[in-house]
Amino acid sequence: MVVTSQPLAAEIGIDILRKGGNAVDAAVAAAAMLNVVEPMSTGVGGDVFAIIYEARTGRLRGLNGSGRSAYAATLPEYQKRLAGKGIPSNSFLAVTVPGTVDGWSKALEACGRMSLAEVLAPAIRTADEGFPVAPQTAITWTEWQGPLKACPDSVKTWLNSSEGPPRPGEVFKCPSLAATLRLIAEGGADAFYKGPIADSIVRCSDVNGGVLSHDDFADHTSTWIEAVSVNYRGYQILELPPNGQGISVLETIQILANDDLAEMGHNSPDTIHLQLEAMKCALRDSKLYVTDPDFVEIPVDRLISNNYAREQRNQISNDRATVSVMKNSARIGDTVYLCTADSEGNVVSFINSLFFPWGTGITVRDTGIILQNRGSSFSLDPNHVNSIAPHKRTRHTILPAMVLHQNKPLIAFGFVGGDVQPQGQVQFLCNVIDFGMNLQDALDAPRWRYDDIVDNVGLEPTIPSETSQNLNRRGHEMAGTEGFFGGGQAILIHHEYGTLQGASDSRRDGCAIGY
């Protein structure tokens, strides 16, 4: 089974499985295809994280494929250039070394069966021949075209030389991206980090006021890491440790474990209030602590412990909302999440991202590479844990997840949407575990979202207005029904039946395909 935010990508993953590839091969092939058919969300100019379960060994592997800042990205240099005003999201100073290609390569080398060339072939063909743009993708393409207009190469590549973004169903081709993927297929990760692609990005950086160098690319590597987990009502919830914010999900559900949500009722005012307050605690800790663990010791065990959760729960009033004290995060983000499972029992939870839709908006000359703006998350405050420093990984919003039951993978799942990701994950987990929903119902159920920049709460339209009024009386600043509520995918493994259940969020273009 393969579940992605685009049917064409899910189909390619299934083709790879039918040709003898495993779940890892299918995941990388689908991710590459998403670079082509949902280019504003993901690509070789971004980063990747994954949780991989190997059935043969019973081993769980975590992959951190996020890039690092440039060696020249010192705090004094950035303060001098930016006068302490923060790192602009559309600036080359927001570009960190893209980790995607090395992440793909490392995953295939360690856990796959196929070569990079084999899994990239469908994406190369599609970029050359064209594809019909999906409805939601076309909307995002249009709504977020602004950053592209500041870069002539972006206009030429993605806006048909000022004719504008493609319409739903229109066939779009990107031969420049096909050529780049072909170079990677032929030369492997070295073509990206030590060859002509690195040359192009570094030249582009020099011309546009960036600080990236050849050494930054040559020294990049992904990292194999151990997942962290908590037990929630008999289910083991797995997330990746910092520099990702997966611990915010674990902290939240540990707090929620102190109450009986099933008795409180799905999306009741009491349940939503408690979920919101628990999420606020976790997001605050995420902003305070999450950064590159090579630079700062992060108290992960403490933050996700039962004792800390009880302390946090004791601070939460059932009647009054707390006021956010953290207002320095990114409100939006665009990403692709996908999951795969094969007949041998291998399971992959996989996420690729450019951060904001279209990242920086900068396309590297004639390569078809859109560069991420993940570095805009760095702080210019020397006392902040996530302050900019050379060769450092910033705090990441993207987080693949997995649920184990009786030491076997039960659900691979994840969401898109910046800091909406942990919020979506928490609601999904509660929907499945506390309220007994199947995967599709759990994804499609109406959601809340919390924006800690302006400290307000949005509810999707199908949540009754009386609930909004009740939350407002408790002190929550309500923002109506507008805004982005994320999107997710999931696969459930029925071990007793030997079958799979897949679901793709109705808020996106995607689907689940299995055989």
N, C-alpha and C positions, 0 to 999 in steps of 0.2 A: 504494500500500500504506500502511496505517496500523496501527501496533502500540502498544497501550496496556495498562494494568493492569486495564481494565474493558471487556468486550465492547460494552456500549452506547456507550462513548466511541469505540471503534474504528469501530463502525458509523456513527456520526455523521460521523467524519472521511471515511469512504468516500462517504457521501452528498454531502458538500461537494465532493469530487473529481468525482463524477458530474455535479454541477450546474455544472461549469466552473471551480471553484476550484482553486488550486494547492496545493502541499505546505504553504505557510505558512498559507493559509486553513484547511486541514484541521487543522493543528497547533493553532491557536488555538481552533477549534471543539471539538476533542477535549479540550483543556485546560479549557475552560469547562464541558464536560459532566462532566469528572472532578471539578470543584468541586461538582457536584450529587450524583454517584453515589459519590464517595469523599471526603466532606467533611472527614474527619479528617486527610487528607493534604495537601490543596492548596486553593487558592481565592484570591479577590480580596483576602483579608487577608494574603497571603504574597508571595513573590518569584519571579522567573523568570529563567532563563538559557537561551540558545540558540546553536547554531551552524547557520548557514544557508548552503547552497551554491546559488548562482544559476547555472543551466545556461546561460542566454543570454549572460552576461558571463564565466562561469568564475570568478566572485568568491566568496570565502568571507567571511562576515560573522559576527562574534561579537556577541552582545547581552547586556549586563549590565543586567538589570532588577531589581537588588537595591535595597532602600530604605536610607535613612540614618537615623541617630539624630536626635533632636530637637535644635534649637539650644540648648535649655535643659539638655541632657544633659552637663553638665560633670562632670569627675572629682570636684571638691570637693563638688558637690551630691549625687552618688551615694554618695560615701564618708560624707557626713553622714547620709543617709537609711538606708544599709545597714550602717554601721559596719564596712565592709571585708569583709563576709561573702560577697560575690558577689551577682550579680543573680538573684533567684528566677525560675525558668522560668514560674511562674504569676502573675507580677506585671506590672502595666502598665508598669513600668520596663523590662521586657524587650521592649516593643513598639517596633519601628522602623517608619518609614513604609512601608506595603505598596507594593511595586513592580510587582506583577503587571499591573494594569490599564494602566499606562503602557507596560509591556513588550509586552503584547498589541497595543496601539494602534500603537506604533512599528514593530513587526514587520509589521503589516498595511499601514501607510502606505508603508513602504519596499519591501516585497517581495511583498505580497499582491495579490489582484485584487478581493476582496470587502470590503464595509464591516463595521465592528464589529457593526452591527445584524444583518446577515445571518448572521454566524458565531455570534452569541450566541443566535439564535432557537431552535435545538433545545434548548439547555440551559434556556432560560426555559420552554419548553413542558414539559420533563420535570420541572422543579422544581414547576411548577403541578400537573401531572397525576399525578405520582408515578412511582416506579420500584421494581422488586424488588431488595432489598438482596442483594448477592452474598455467598457463604459466608465468604471470608476477610475481607471488609469487615465483616461482622457480628461476627466474632470480635474484630477490632481495636476496633470500636465499643464492644463490651462490656468488653474488657480495659482500655481507656483512658478509661472514662467518669468516673473519679474527678475529673479537673480540671474537668469540666463541672458537677459537682454544687455547686461553690463559687460558681457564677454563676447566679442565677435565670433570666436570659434564655437561658442555654445549656440549662438544664433544660427550659424551655418549648419551645425550638426543636428540640433534638436528642434529648431523652429523653421526649418526649410528655407533658410536665408530670408527671414523676415515675412514669409508667407503665413507664419503662425503655427501653433501646435496642431498636431493631427486631431481629427474628429473621431468619435466612436465608430469603429468599424473600418476606418481608413487604414490602408496598408502602409506601414512605415518601414523603411530600410535604413540600415546604418553600416555601410561598408567599411567605414573607418574603425568601428568597434570590431567588426569581423576580422579585419587585418591585425588588430592588436591581439585578439584571442588566438588567432592563428600563430602569431609569434610566440605566445605563451605555450601553445600546444606543441610547437616544434622545439622550443628551447627550455621549457620548464620554468620553474620559478626564477632561475638565473636570468632569463630573458627580461624579467620584470625588474629584478633588484640589482643586476650587475651588467645589464645589456642596454639595448637601444631604448627600451621604454623608460628606464631610470634616467638615461641621458635626456630624453624629451621632458620628463617631469622636472628635473633639476634646471634645465634651461628655462622652462616656463616659470619656475620659482624665481630665478635670477631676474627675469624681465619684469615680474609682477611684485617685487618687493618681499619675496619670501626668504627663508633662511635654510632651506633644505640643501643637502650636499650628497655627493655620491657615497660618502662614508655612512650617512644615515641609512641609505638603502642597503648597502653591502652588509651592514652589521645587523640588519633586522632579522629576527627569528620569532616563530610562534613558540608557545610554551604549553607543555602538557601539565595539567594540574588535577588535583583531587576535588571532587564536588563536596559541598557541605550540605548537611541535611538536618531536618527535625522530624519528629513523629507527630503527626496530626491525626488524632482519633484512630490510630492503628495503621495509618498510611505514612510511608516515609517520603517526604517531599525533598527533592534534590534541586539545588541551584549551584551555580559557579560562584566561587569566592571573589572578593575584590581583585582587580579594579572594576568589575561589574557590580551592579547594585542588587544582585539576587538575594543578598541577606535581608533586604527590606521586605521581601515576600515572607521569608522565614520568621522574621521578627513579628510581622503583622499577624500571621496565623498562630504564632505562639501566644500572642495576647488574646486572640479570639478564642483560643482553646479553653479559656477560663469561664466561658459562658456557653449556654445551650442555645445555639442559633436556630436549630430545628424547631425548638419550642417557641422562639421569638417570632419565627415566620419569615419566609422569603421576601426580601425587599420591603419589609415592614419598616416604619420609622425607627423603631428601636434597633433593628438589625443594621440598617444603613448608617445610623448615627454611630453605632459601635465600630462598624467597619471603617468609617471615615476617621474616627478618632485614633484607632489603632494604626491606620495607614499614615496619619500625620506624624505619629511618634516615629515610625520607621523611616519615613522620608526625611524627617529632621536628622535622624542619626546617619542616614545615608549621605546627606550633604556635609555632615560634620566629620565623618570618618572615612568614607570610601575614596580611595585613590590608588596609586601604584604601591603595592605592599613591599616592593624593593626599596622604597624611600621612607616609609612610615610603618611602624608596627600598629596593626589594626586589631582591636579586641573583638574578633569575630565570635569566638566561643561565648564571650560575655553577652554580646548583643542578641544572640539567638537562643540564649538559655531560658529555661523555665523560670528561674528566680528573677531574672531581669524582666521577663514578660509579666510576672505577677506585680512587680514594682510599677511597671508602666500601666497595667490595668488599674491599679489602685489610684493612679493619678487622673483617671478618666471619669468624668461625671456622666451619669446616665441622662442628665437633664440639660447640661450646658456644653456648648462647643468651645474648644480652646482656639486661641488665635495663633495663626502661623507666625513663626519667628524666622523662617528661612524663605527668602524671596530672591534667590540668586540662581535658580535652575532654568533649564531650557523648557519652555512650554510645549513645544512641538518637536516632532521627530518623525522621520519616515524610514521604514525598515521593511525587510521581508523575513517572515518566519516560515519554516517548512519542517515537516517531520516525515520520516520514512521507516518502514519495517519490512523485512524480507522473510522468506519461508524458513530460514535457518534460525530465526529468533533474534537477529541483530536489529537494534532499534537506534535511531538517530534523532536527536532534537537539535535543530540547526538554525542559526540566525545570522543574517548578513545586513549591513547597514551603511548608509552614507550620512546618517544623523538627520539633518534637516532634509526636506524634499529638495533634490538637486544639490545637496551638500553646499559647497561654497558657490555653486553656479559656474565654476570655472572648468572649462573643458581644455584638456592639454592638447593644443594644436590640432593635428589631424589624427589623433589616436582614438577618439570616441570615449576617452576616460574622463569621467566627472570625478572631481576630487572632493572627498568628505571634508566636513568642517568640525570634526570631533574636538580639535584643539581649542575651540571656543569655550569648552567647558572648564578649561584651566582658569584658575584665579590669579590675579595680579597682586593679591594680598600676601606678603611674605609669611604671615602667621597662619595662613590657611593650609590645611593638609594637602589640598590639591593645587597648590601654587605651581606655576610654570617652572620647569627645570629641564636641563638637557637630558635627552634620551629617557624620557619619563612617559609612562602610560597615564592618561587622564581617567577620571571617573567616567564609566560607561553606563548608558541606560539600557543596553540590550542584554537580554537574559533568556537563554534557553532553559527549559525545565523538564523534569521527569518525576513521575510518581512510581514508587516501588510498593509492592505488597507481597509479603512473605519472601522478601529478598529477590523478587523477580520484577522486571519492568512491567508496569500496568498501563501507564499513560505517558506519552510524550506530548508536550504541549508548549505553547508560547504565544506571545502577543506582540503587536507593533504599536508604536506611538509614544516614544520618549518615556516620560515618567508616568504615562498612562499604562505602560506595560506591567509594572508590578500591581497596579490597581486592578487591571483586567485579570491577571493571574489569580489574585486573591479571591475575586468574585467567582471566577471559574471553579476554583477549588472548593469554595463553599457550596456552589451550586451542585457539584457532583457529590461531595462527601457529606455535607450537612443536609442537603435537600433532595438527594437521590435522583438528580436529573441525568439523562443520557448526554453524550457529548454534544450533539447538535443543539439540544435545548439549553445546555449549559452555556454554549457560546452565544446563542441568539437571545437569551434572556436580557431584558432591559438592564442597562448599567448606569451607575453613577460615575462621575469623574471629579477629581479634586485638583485644583490649580493652585499650587502653593506660591506662585508669583503674586497673584492678586487675592489669594485666600478666599476663593469662592468654590461653590459646588454646582455642577450641572447634573441634571437627571434626564434620561432619555424620555421622549414624549409619552410612552406607554406606561410610565410610572405615574400613578394618580396625582393630581394636583394637591390633594389633601396631604399626601406625604411630603410634598415640597413645603407646604404651609407649616406642617408639624416641625420639620427640620429648621425652618426659618425661626420659629418660636424658640427653638433651643439655642439659637445664636449663630446658625450657619448662614453665611451670605450666599443666597441662591442666585444662580446665573441663568436660569431658564433651561431650555432644552437644546440650545445651539452648542456647537463645538464638536471636537473629535473624541470619540469614545473607543478608539482602538479597533483592533481586529485580530482574530486568533485562528489557529489551526490545532488539531489534536488527533492522535491515534490511540485507541484503547486495545490492548492485547488480551483476548479471552483465552487464557492458558488452558482452561478446562475443556474448551471446545476446539481449540486450534484455529480460531478465527480472529478477524480484526474488525474494529469499528472505527470509522474515520469521520471527521467533521471539519467543515470550513465555515468561518464566520460569514453570515449573510451580509455583513457590512462591507465586504470586499468582493473582488471579482472571482475568487478562487473556488476550488472544489477538492473533494477527496476521490481518488481513483484506486481501486484495488482489484485483484483477480485471484 
